[in-house]
């Protein structure tokens, strides 16, 4: 029987001691996965594709007229506030390999950048201002709430692990790629448990993917962050969309009665092949189409508003090639996975089994989401390539 959100009591949950993670006794399978992932990240970047070859001509360098000065000012302020050693640790080339080394598992295996937990209040406020200026109010709130819930899971598991090294509100690393500039490409990355955001700026355009966001648990019922709740809209909108389809459409959208163990394009899967599956946008009724667009807007709307609008215009150009797919059940208490997939956006949502908490089956208490820009423009790489081909070889 599926656990309902209101039945979930973090205080009463028993942390899974068999899942204890520390630097001395790391699960060998996890170590192997990290090693394989690091090797995968060394392969030439192609991007998420339907057949192994990136579709060309999807992304164009074009003036947007949109200001990014507040984002740049926040990044410059953060770098100025950091000490020389920390500033050096936080800085990378605009095309650094570290872009592709984000990871949602143990915090100390392969991290890079400057750790928020090591910063003083002023430095940390500057780092948070980079997120705030780059994201919408809703996107920034979601990011901070994920960090707060990461503190909660630390409180829950600490009596078992005896460690503060696994989870915490400030266990996140920030990096700046390139030099913040009104002309040259540059970007930033935030990397840590359940929150991995990559933001690239090229010629006034912003690409904010890969964006991995998750949480376990999804709500705080007690403590200093009581009342915090994440992914309620993503969960409810996705379920309403599936339930609103006709029976034949549901049959077409349904790929499996079981949820996958993870979103398909998680860390180290930059070159993942994922074919188009499910029910296609242009076969749906107007209300169903509006439901899909509303769900896409929820995810795209995590970024700065005017840039989210520009992304949605790009999404609308490819609606005839947009698919909605489902795995799992879709009753009111269903546990499920869904994705929206087009040539220019990939969104995945997945209910997970417990990792820090002792839930052996997927529940609504552990959620992973990811947003990707398929066909070679994750990390803004296709735009960066075009920028250089247009005579900016050293940018």
Phi, psi and omega per residue, in radians:
X1 nan 2.340 -3.108
X2 -1.233 2.352 3.088
X3 -1.315 2.235 3.068
X4 -1.410 2.688 -3.137
X5 -0.973 -0.783 -3.048
X6 -1.261 -0.178 3.064
X7 -1.501 -0.208 -3.016
X8 -1.434 2.091 3.126
X9 -2.108 1.737 -3.091
X10 -0.953 -0.629 -3.115
X11 -1.065 -0.534 -3.056
X12 -1.645 -0.111 -3.125
X13 -1.306 2.472 3.128
X14 -1.698 1.978 3.081
X15 -1.011 2.473 -3.095
X16 -1.376 1.702 -3.072
X17 -1.081 -0.459 3.116
X18 -1.174 -0.246 -3.131
X19 -1.749 0.220 -3.128
X20 -0.953 2.333 -3.140
X21 -2.094 2.264 2.981
X22 -2.663 2.970 -3.020
X23 -1.170 -0.392 -3.074
X24 -1.572 -0.511 -3.043
X25 -2.211 0.751 3.124
X26 -1.111 2.396 3.071
X27 -0.952 2.251 -3.076
X28 -1.116 -0.611 3.107
X29 -1.093 -0.662 3.114
X30 -1.191 -0.730 3.082
X31 -1.025 -0.743 -3.138
X32 -1.114 -0.733 3.125
X33 -1.064 -0.741 3.126
X34 -1.100 -0.749 3.132
X35 -1.098 -0.766 3.115
X36 -1.132 -0.648 3.120
X37 -1.139 -0.731 3.111
X38 -1.078 -0.667 3.098
X39 -1.175 -0.710 3.135
X40 -1.084 -0.613 -3.110
X41 -1.216 -0.248 3.110
X42 -1.469 -0.212 3.129
X43 -1.252 2.601 3.113
X44 -0.939 2.395 -3.078
X45 -1.291 2.254 3.060
X46 -2.053 -0.721 -3.085
X47 1.811 2.984 3.053
X48 -1.230 2.214 -3.087
X49 -2.361 2.916 3.085
X50 -1.486 -0.408 -3.040
X51 -2.541 0.273 3.113
X52 1.669 -0.171 3.127
X53 -2.154 2.242 -3.119
X54 -1.241 2.302 3.055
X55 -1.203 2.306 -3.044
X56 -1.629 2.785 3.019
X57 1.359 0.272 -3.106
X58 -1.482 -0.495 -3.021
X59 -2.113 2.336 -3.083
X60 -2.229 2.429 2.984
X61 -1.271 2.063 3.114
X62 -2.615 2.487 -3.138
X63 -1.114 2.379 -3.136
X64 -1.809 -0.440 -3.063
X65 1.248 0.168 -3.099
X66 -1.652 2.357 -3.102
X67 -1.377 2.368 3.003
X68 -2.132 0.251 -3.128
X69 -1.012 -0.695 3.132
X70 -1.113 -0.606 3.106
X71 -1.159 -0.800 -3.142
X72 -1.087 -0.774 -3.131
X73 -1.083 -0.670 3.127
X74 -1.147 -0.749 3.132
X75 -1.152 -0.714 3.105
X76 -1.122 -0.688 3.114
X77 -1.117 -0.718 3.118
X78 -1.103 -0.841 -3.110
X79 -1.080 -0.677 3.130
X80 -1.169 -0.552 -3.110
X81 -1.340 -0.414 -3.115
X82 -1.335 2.603 3.010
X83 -1.200 2.875 -3.072
X84 -0.962 -0.777 -3.096
X85 -1.172 -0.753 -3.141
X86 -1.197 -0.685 3.108
X87 -1.071 -0.709 3.106
X88 -1.142 -0.697 3.139
X89 -1.149 -0.496 -3.073
X90 -1.513 -0.213 -3.013
X91 -1.787 2.363 3.139
X92 -2.433 2.867 3.044
X93 -1.139 2.731 -3.084
X94 -1.111 -0.469 3.128
X95 -1.941 0.526 -3.076
X96 -1.086 2.561 3.088
X97 -1.088 -0.408 -3.102
X98 -1.086 -0.365 3.035
X99 -0.861 -0.751 -2.962
X100 -1.598 0.167 -3.088
X101 -1.850 0.329 3.046
X102 -1.206 2.678 -3.025
X103 -2.775 2.480 -3.090
X104 -1.724 0.300 -3.115
X105 -1.985 -2.652 -2.955
X106 -0.812 2.314 -2.956
X107 -1.158 -0.371 -3.004
X108 -1.935 0.196 -3.080
X109 -1.303 -0.725 -3.036
X110 -2.680 0.656 -3.088
X111 -1.380 2.726 3.075
X112 -2.518 2.889 -3.127
X113 1.661 -2.890 -3.102
X114 -1.798 2.244 -3.089
X115 -1.402 2.199 3.129
X116 -1.044 -0.586 -3.106
X117 -1.141 -0.378 3.127
X118 -1.584 -0.115 -3.077
X119 -1.511 2.677 2.984
X120 -1.413 3.066 -3.022
X121 -1.033 -0.754 -3.122
X122 -1.119 -0.807 3.133
X123 -1.092 -0.728 -3.127
X124 -1.156 -0.682 3.106
X125 -1.087 -0.667 3.090
X126 -1.147 -0.743 3.127
X127 -1.065 -0.763 3.118
X128 -1.139 -0.518 3.134
X129 -1.178 -0.468 3.060
X130 -1.103 -0.776 3.076
X131 -1.124 -0.810 -3.053
X132 -1.049 -0.742 -3.095
X133 -1.321 -0.422 -3.122
X134 -1.510 -0.394 -3.004
X135 -1.967 2.887 2.984
X136 -1.297 2.876 3.037
X137 -0.955 -0.690 3.129
X138 -1.167 -0.722 3.131
X139 -1.146 -0.715 3.117
X140 -1.165 -0.746 3.120
X141 -1.067 -0.758 3.121
X142 -1.059 -0.766 3.119
X143 -1.032 -0.824 -3.124
X144 -1.169 -0.649 3.125
X145 -1.156 -0.640 3.050
X146 -1.068 -0.739 3.112
X147 -1.117 -0.686 3.118
X148 -1.147 -0.715 3.105
X149 -1.220 -0.441 3.024
X150 -1.189 -0.528 3.019
X151 -1.213 -0.690 3.133
X152 -1.073 -0.802 -3.117
X153 -1.150 -0.490 3.017
X154 -1.125 -0.730 3.105
X155 -1.118 -0.677 -3.103
X156 -1.209 -0.717 -3.023
X157 -1.560 -0.284 -3.053
X158 -1.001 -0.699 3.111
X159 -1.059 -0.447 3.134
X160 -1.557 -0.802 -3.059
X161 -1.436 -0.498 -3.060
X162 1.159 0.401 -3.014
X163 -2.346 2.560 3.003
X164 -1.843 0.151 -3.032
X165 -1.533 -0.212 -3.007
X166 -1.577 -0.852 -3.061
X167 -2.291 2.744 3.078
X168 2.952 2.781 -3.086
X169 -1.114 -0.503 -3.038
X170 -2.013 0.367 3.122
X171 -1.493 1.052 -3.104
X172 -2.395 2.504 -3.078
X173 -1.925 2.338 3.138
X174 -2.015 2.405 3.122
X175 -2.311 2.592 3.026
X176 -2.017 2.159 -3.118
X177 -1.767 2.062 -3.055
X178 1.438 -3.022 3.141
X179 -1.886 2.171 3.119
X180 -0.907 2.209 -2.978
X181 -2.722 2.600 3.054
X182 -1.339 -0.269 -3.103
X183 -1.994 -0.857 -3.041
X184 -1.387 2.575 3.067
X185 -1.093 2.528 3.062
X186 -2.825 2.980 3.127
X187 -2.925 -3.047 3.126
X188 -2.542 2.818 -3.132
X189 -2.451 2.389 2.964
X190 -2.035 2.284 -2.966
X191 -2.391 2.198 3.091
X192 3.101 -3.001 -3.069
X193 -1.167 2.085 3.079
X194 1.197 0.153 3.101
X195 -2.597 1.821 -3.114
X196 -2.350 1.878 -3.061
X197 -2.153 2.240 3.088
X198 -2.041 2.201 -3.081
X199 -2.266 2.041 3.115
X200 -2.030 2.421 3.129
X201 -2.101 2.100 -3.134
X202 -2.323 2.039 3.072
X203 0.865 0.799 3.072
X204 1.434 -0.024 3.091
X205 -1.788 2.490 -3.141
X206 -1.987 2.262 3.003
X207 -2.056 2.084 -3.081
X208 -2.019 1.029 3.064
X209 -2.577 2.719 -0.032
X210 -1.129 2.496 3.065
X211 -2.211 1.842 3.112
X212 -1.820 2.155 3.091
X213 -2.353 2.373 3.136
X214 -2.727 -3.131 3.055
X215 -2.921 2.553 2.963
X216 -2.548 1.946 -0.081
X217 -1.319 3.095 -3.133
X218 -1.648 -0.006 -3.097
X219 -2.624 2.632 3.051
X220 -1.901 2.083 3.134
X221 -1.700 -0.116 -3.124
X222 -2.733 3.041 3.092
X223 1.511 -3.037 -3.018
X224 -1.171 -0.338 3.132
X225 -1.955 0.456 3.126
X226 -0.960 2.395 -3.123
X227 1.705 -0.225 3.097
X228 -1.178 2.310 -3.117
X229 -2.537 2.338 -3.100
X230 -2.189 2.686 3.037
X231 1.168 0.360 3.120
X232 -1.148 -0.782 3.138
X233 -1.161 -0.804 -3.115
X234 -1.022 -0.702 -3.138
X235 -1.229 -0.869 -3.061
X236 -1.191 -0.739 -3.131
X237 -1.147 -0.727 3.130
X238 -1.098 -0.772 -3.141
X239 -1.149 -0.734 3.135
X240 -1.098 -0.656 3.109
X241 -1.096 -0.829 -3.137
X242 -1.134 -0.760 -3.123
X243 -1.166 -0.456 -3.111
X244 -1.426 -0.165 3.100
X245 -1.299 2.725 3.013
X246 -1.223 2.839 -3.137
X247 -0.993 -0.788 3.088
X248 -1.088 -0.658 3.116
X249 -1.179 -0.695 3.090
X250 -1.065 -0.726 3.113
X251 -1.098 -0.624 3.127
X252 -1.277 -0.644 -3.129
X253 -1.281 -0.545 -3.018
X254 -1.311 2.044 3.135
X255 -1.668 -0.489 -3.087
X256 -2.850 2.646 3.045
X257 -1.416 -0.172 -3.120
X258 -1.923 2.519 3.080
X259 -1.435 2.581 3.079
X260 -1.259 2.793 -3.128
X261 -1.246 -0.264 -3.106
X262 -2.835 2.752 2.965
X263 -1.043 2.571 -3.011
X264 -1.242 -0.569 -3.071
X265 -1.879 0.892 3.067
X266 -1.284 -2.911 -3.105
X267 -0.971 2.527 3.069
X268 1.232 0.278 3.097
X269 -2.076 0.775 3.137
X270 -1.131 -0.475 -3.100
X271 -1.885 0.502 -3.045
X272 -1.235 2.447 3.061
X273 -1.709 2.131 -3.090
X274 -2.411 1.909 -3.080
X275 -1.323 2.770 3.096
X276 -1.279 2.241 -3.114
X277 -2.509 2.754 3.059
X278 1.851 -2.662 -3.105
X279 -1.769 2.398 -3.029
X280 -1.580 2.495 -3.066
X281 -0.924 -0.799 -3.007
X282 -1.345 0.026 3.032
X283 -1.721 -0.002 -3.049
X284 -1.704 2.852 3.065
X285 -1.308 2.922 -3.138
X286 -1.030 -0.796 3.103
X287 -1.069 -0.674 3.120
X288 -1.167 -0.682 3.102
X289 -1.124 -0.720 3.105
X290 -1.120 -0.593 3.111
X291 -1.142 -0.721 3.095
X292 -1.114 -0.802 3.134
X293 -1.071 -0.701 3.111
X294 -1.102 -0.663 3.118
X295 -1.199 -0.740 3.088
X296 -1.052 -0.748 -3.125
X297 -1.081 -0.558 3.104
X298 -1.058 -0.718 -3.140
X299 -1.375 -0.848 -3.134
X300 -1.100 -0.558 -3.112
X301 -1.220 0.059 3.038
X302 -1.291 -0.365 -3.101
X303 -1.627 2.958 -3.136
X304 -0.821 2.313 -2.860
X305 -0.942 -0.862 -3.061
X306 -1.188 -0.513 3.082
X307 -1.371 -0.521 3.011
X308 -1.110 -0.696 3.108
X309 -1.101 -0.709 3.109
X310 -1.120 -0.695 3.109
X311 -1.144 -0.714 3.137
X312 -1.123 -0.587 3.069
X313 -1.104 -0.679 3.081
X314 -1.127 -0.752 3.118
X315 -1.055 -0.727 -3.091
X316 -1.139 -0.435 3.120
X317 -1.191 -0.285 -3.031
X318 -2.186 0.471 -3.087
X319 -1.141 -0.552 3.135
X320 -1.165 -0.269 3.128
X321 -1.960 0.405 -3.090
X322 -1.799 2.302 -3.063
X323 -2.147 2.556 3.055
X324 -2.069 2.197 -3.104
X325 -2.263 2.711 -3.010
X326 -2.433 2.548 2.942
X327 -2.384 2.553 -3.136
X328 1.760 -2.807 -3.106
X329 -1.763 2.876 -3.134
X330 -2.442 0.570 2.893
X331 -1.289 3.068 -3.081
X332 -1.029 -0.515 3.128
X333 -1.849 0.369 -3.040
X334 -1.087 2.651 2.993
X335 -1.959 2.266 -2.885
X336 -2.718 2.958 2.979
X337 -2.246 2.472 2.963
X338 -2.482 2.810 3.026
X339 -2.558 2.627 2.975
X340 -2.061 2.232 -2.951
X341 -2.405 2.157 3.048
X342 -2.441 3.071 3.103
X343 -1.059 -0.386 -3.028
X344 -2.069 -0.025 3.066
X345 -2.673 2.507 3.013
X346 -2.345 2.157 3.114
X347 -2.117 2.293 3.071
X348 -2.249 2.493 3.085
X349 -2.342 2.358 -3.081
X350 -2.579 2.279 2.938
X351 -1.404 2.345 -3.002
X352 -1.994 2.776 2.938
X353 -1.321 2.990 -3.130
X354 -1.276 2.532 3.003
X355 -2.077 -1.041 3.054
X356 -1.407 -0.470 3.122
X357 -1.862 2.699 -2.989
X358 -1.519 1.155 3.077
X359 -2.018 1.737 -3.047
X360 -1.228 -0.387 3.122
X361 -1.941 2.741 3.100
X362 -1.022 2.412 3.085
X363 -2.399 3.048 3.082
X364 -1.423 0.084 -3.123
X365 -1.556 -0.111 -3.117
X366 -2.449 2.012 -3.049
X367 -2.228 2.412 2.971
X368 -2.092 2.432 2.994
X369 -2.324 2.682 3.035
X370 -2.574 2.516 3.022
X371 -2.140 2.315 -3.138
X372 -2.237 2.712 2.975
X373 -1.917 1.694 -3.021
X374 -1.161 3.042 3.043
X375 1.032 0.736 2.888
X376 1.611 0.129 -3.113
X377 -2.012 0.210 2.854
X378 -0.998 2.564 -3.085
X379 1.068 0.238 -3.105
X380 1.120 0.400 -2.992
X381 -1.155 -0.624 3.129
X382 -1.206 -0.694 3.083
X383 -1.131 -0.693 3.102
X384 -1.101 -0.736 3.096
X385 -1.029 -0.818 -3.136
X386 -1.120 -0.697 3.107
X387 -0.990 -0.768 -3.132
X388 -1.258 -0.637 3.109
X389 -1.177 -0.371 3.118
X390 -1.549 0.397 3.011
X391 1.741 0.250 3.123
X392 -2.026 1.005 -2.984
X393 -1.033 -0.491 -3.055
X394 -1.815 0.104 -3.119
X395 -1.435 nan nan
